[in-house]
């Protein structure tokens, strides 16, 4: 008897969640590419391993999972954007997307057309797909504290915006191969008007409805993140219903939320982002079962030369593009090297496969090979940077520790009766004032996200700024006294 598909699906989902949780600390400490782990899990479950399932390009579940994943990738990219930062760094965004992303896509497409002898439209699809940078692989690098803020900002702008630039190229190229029946006027209307229009409309209605309920009844913060996911999928469905692009609708809905509701964005990043990441990692397991390994079939000299060009073309393009920018030399080198191809590339190149474009299966195989190489090369970059940083730290002579402070007479701290259970305890302004008047050392921490801080006119006097990530490390660097009361505020 065969295995029940429902049981298999639940088992895979369970494995993804359990392994993600157990390895989260190790991945953060070592920079181990999380994607590689789940591709290997897929291989272990696939026909070359336990044989639990075998996914092909014709599998119906692949289309469902890929559609959900690309919708979430685009929505998450948009919601994560800080619109004020985009405006503030408009010049850098133009460098990353204009001369950067578009030129990489064009040169890769030209190499595919010349070396692989594939039609121009298919070459454009492959070039656009490979120019997309993967946000999951980027996350390990962006969390490093030794990366300059300008470098981090440039990579965030690229990963957040380049998919929406590349998606129309893929869609138009698919239409060219299929000789779009409705003409390019109808295609343009659906792609650039109906899709984004439906996304903006759903986003506006979603933000207005949530704001109304917040003021009258209140909404739990964790449920707001689920609300964001509902907006994303609703925007996709609304656009497809009017023959627009559901993917661009999801991006437009996310961008609308990013511009109008900072709290909802932060809720999604805090809670919903983990849910979205689980689905993306689940997608890597599916690809890892057998699909991604198809890249090793039919290898020849022209393909290997093209792979080398596709991986390395980014380096000279971005080194030239970033000349004259405010990014330092080390940052320019990191940006030029670190352009990982991953899930976004695979999802974009699957669109012509689902559309039945002849020869698209070859595009997928080539893309899969480059993604595997990118996971190894670019995924291992954070580990290499971590090793270099540890070596530098070991070469620096540690400071002589100060003698421990002698214990003073025992004293009783003022008792604060918690108004909430432990884990959600809230200190009121009256209780904070009572602590400060008692003579105890009180340190107020500003732990708001950058987006919330930028859009707020209020600032606690004398507060210490700590970003939400790496709180413990920052507290050690600031040498915050362990005996003091640490009061954090986020609104």
Residue pairs with C-beta under 8 A, 6 or more apart in sequence:
3 52
3 53
8 52
8 53
11 52
12 45
12 53
12 282
12 285
12 286
13 278
13 282
15 41
15 45
15 285
16 38
16 41
16 278
16 281
16 282
16 285
17 278
19 37
19 38
19 41
20 34
20 277
20 278
20 281
23 32
23 34
23 37
26 32
27 34
27 37
27 140
28 143
30 383
30 386
31 140
31 144
31 381
31 382
31 383
31 385
31 386
32 383
33 137
33 140
33 375
33 379
33 380
33 382
33 383
34 136
34 139
34 140
34 281
35 134
35 136
35 137
35 281
35 284
35 342
35 343
35 375
35 379
36 375
36 376
36 379
38 281
38 282
38 284
38 285
38 288
39 284
39 285
39 287
39 288
39 292
39 372
39 375
40 288
41 285
41 288
42 284
42 285
42 286
42 287
42 288
42 289
42 292
43 49
43 288
43 289
43 293
44 50
45 52
45 53
45 285
45 289
46 52
46 53
46 54
46 55
46 288
46 289
46 290
47 54
47 289
47 290
48 290
48 293
53 289
54 289
54 290
55 61
55 62
55 286
55 287
55 289
55 290
55 291
56 62
56 290
56 291
57 291
57 350
57 353
57 361
57 364
61 286
62 286
62 291
62 350
63 354
65 279
65 282
65 283
65 286
66 283
66 347
66 350
66 354
67 236
67 246
68 233
68 279
69 279
69 280
69 283
69 343
69 347
70 247
70 344
70 347
70 348
71 232
71 233
71 236
71 246
71 247
71 250
72 229
72 232
72 250
72 276
72 279
72 280
73 135
73 163
73 280
73 343
73 344
73 347
74 163
74 164
74 167
74 247
74 248
74 250
74 251
74 254
75 228
75 232
75 235
75 250
75 251
75 253
75 254
75 276
76 135
76 254
76 268
76 273
76 276
77 135
77 159
77 160
77 161
77 163
77 164
77 251
77 254
78 160
78 164
78 250
78 251
78 252
78 253
78 254
78 255
78 257
78 258
79 228
79 254
79 255
79 257
79 258
79 265
79 268
79 269
80 156
80 160
80 258
80 265
80 269
80 273
81 157
81 160
81 161
81 254
81 255
81 258
82 258
82 450
82 451
82 454
83 255
83 258
83 259
84 451
84 454
84 455
85 153
85 157
85 450
85 454
86 93
86 157
86 161
89 153
89 154
89 157
91 325
92 150
92 153
92 154
92 157
92 325
92 326
92 327
93 157
93 161
95 154
95 321
95 322
95 325
96 154
96 157
96 158
96 161
96 162
96 321
97 157
97 158
97 161
97 162
97 165
99 317
99 320
99 321
100 158
100 317
100 318
100 321
101 131
101 158
101 162
101 165
101 166
102 131
102 165
103 317
103 321
104 127
104 130
104 131
104 313
104 314
104 317
104 318
104 339
105 124
105 127
105 128
105 130
105 131
105 166
105 169
106 127
107 127
107 309
107 313
107 317
108 126
108 127
108 130
108 131
108 309
108 310
108 313
109 120
109 123
109 124
109 126
109 127
109 128
110 123
110 127
111 306
111 309
111 310
111 313
112 118
112 122
112 123
112 126
112 127
112 306
112 366
113 119
113 120
113 123
115 302
115 303
115 305
115 306
115 309
116 123
116 302
116 303
116 306
116 366
117 302
118 126
118 359
118 362
118 363
119 177
119 359
121 173
121 174
121 176
121 177
122 173
122 177
122 352
122 357
122 359
122 360
122 363
124 169
124 170
124 173
125 169
125 170
125 173
125 174
125 348
125 349
125 351
125 352
125 357
125 360
125 363
126 349
126 363
126 366
126 367
128 166
128 167
128 169
128 170
128 173
128 348
129 166
129 170
129 344
129 345
129 346
129 348
129 349
129 363
129 367
130 310
130 341
130 345
130 367
130 370
131 162
131 166
132 162
132 163
132 166
132 341
132 344
132 345
132 348
133 155
133 158
133 159
133 162
133 339
133 340
133 341
133 342
133 344
134 159
134 340
134 341
134 342
134 343
134 344
134 345
134 374
135 159
135 160
135 344
136 277
136 280
136 281
136 284
136 342
136 343
137 340
137 342
137 374
137 375
137 378
137 379
138 155
138 159
138 338
138 340
140 379
140 382
141 147
141 155
141 334
141 338
141 381
141 382
141 385
142 152
142 155
142 156
143 469
143 470
144 382
144 385
144 386
145 470
145 473
146 385
146 389
147 331
147 334
148 327
148 328
148 330
148 331
150 325
150 326
150 327
150 328
150 331
151 327
151 328
151 330
151 331
151 334
151 335
154 322
154 325
154 327
154 331
154 335
155 335
155 338
163 251
163 344
163 348
164 248
164 251
166 348
167 245
167 247
167 248
167 348
168 191
168 192
168 248
170 348
170 349
170 351
170 352
171 187
171 191
171 245
171 351
172 184
172 187
172 191
173 352
174 351
174 352
174 355
174 357
175 184
175 187
177 352
177 357
177 358
178 355
178 356
178 357
180 186
180 187
190 242
190 243
190 244
190 245
191 244
191 245
191 248
192 248
193 244
194 239
194 242
194 243
194 244
194 245
195 239
195 244
195 245
195 246
195 247
195 248
195 249
195 252
196 244
196 245
196 248
196 249
196 251
196 252
197 244
197 252
198 235
198 238
198 239
198 241
198 242
198 244
198 249
198 252
199 235
199 238
199 239
199 248
199 249
199 250
199 251
199 252
199 253
199 254
199 255
199 256
200 252
200 253
200 256
201 238
202 231
202 234
202 235
202 238
202 249
202 253
203 231
203 235
203 252
203 253
203 254
203 255
203 256
203 257
203 260
204 256
204 260
206 227
206 230
206 231
206 234
206 253
206 257
207 256
207 257
207 260
207 261
207 264
210 219
210 224
210 227
210 261
210 264
211 261
213 219
219 227
221 267
221 270
221 271
222 267
222 271
224 263
224 264
224 267
224 268
224 271
225 267
225 268
225 270
225 271
225 272
225 273
225 275
226 271
226 272
226 275
227 264
228 257
228 264
228 267
228 268
228 272
229 268
229 272
229 275
229 276
231 253
231 257
232 250
232 253
232 254
233 250
234 253
235 246
235 249
235 250
235 252
235 253
236 246
236 247
236 249
236 250
237 246
238 249
239 245
239 246
239 248
239 249
240 246
240 249
257 264
257 265
257 268
258 265
262 451
262 452
262 455
263 452
265 451
266 449
266 451
266 452
269 449
280 343
283 343
284 343
287 343
287 346
287 368
291 364
291 368
292 346
292 368
292 371
292 372
293 368
293 372
294 364
294 365
294 368
295 365
295 366
295 367
295 368
295 369
295 370
295 371
295 372
296 369
297 365
298 362
298 365
299 369
303 366
303 369
306 366
307 366
307 369
307 370
307 373
310 341
310 370
311 370
311 373
311 374
311 377
314 336
314 337
314 339
315 336
315 337
316 336
317 336
318 332
318 335
318 336
318 339
319 332
319 333
319 336
322 332
322 335
322 336
325 332
327 335
337 378
337 381
338 378
338 381
339 378
340 374
340 375
340 378
340 379
341 367
341 370
341 371
341 374
341 378
342 371
342 374
342 375
345 367
345 370
345 371
346 364
346 367
346 368
346 371
349 360
349 363
349 364
349 367
350 364
352 360
352 363
353 360
353 361
353 363
353 364
413 440
414 434
414 435
414 438
414 440
416 427
416 431
416 434
416 435
418 425
418 426
419 425
419 426
419 428
420 426
427 435
427 487
432 442
432 444
432 487
435 442
435 485
435 487
436 442
440 484
440 485
441 481
441 483
441 484
441 485
442 484
442 485
442 487
443 464
443 480
443 481
443 484
443 485
443 486
443 487
444 460
444 462
444 463
444 464
444 487
444 488
444 489
445 463
445 464
445 465
445 466
445 486
445 487
445 488
445 489
446 453
446 459
446 460
446 463
446 464
446 465
446 466
446 489
447 466
447 467
447 468
447 471
447 488
447 489
447 490
448 456
448 489
448 490
448 491
449 467
449 468
449 490
450 467
452 490
452 491
460 489
463 489
464 478
464 480
466 474
466 475
466 478
466 488
467 474
475 486
480 486
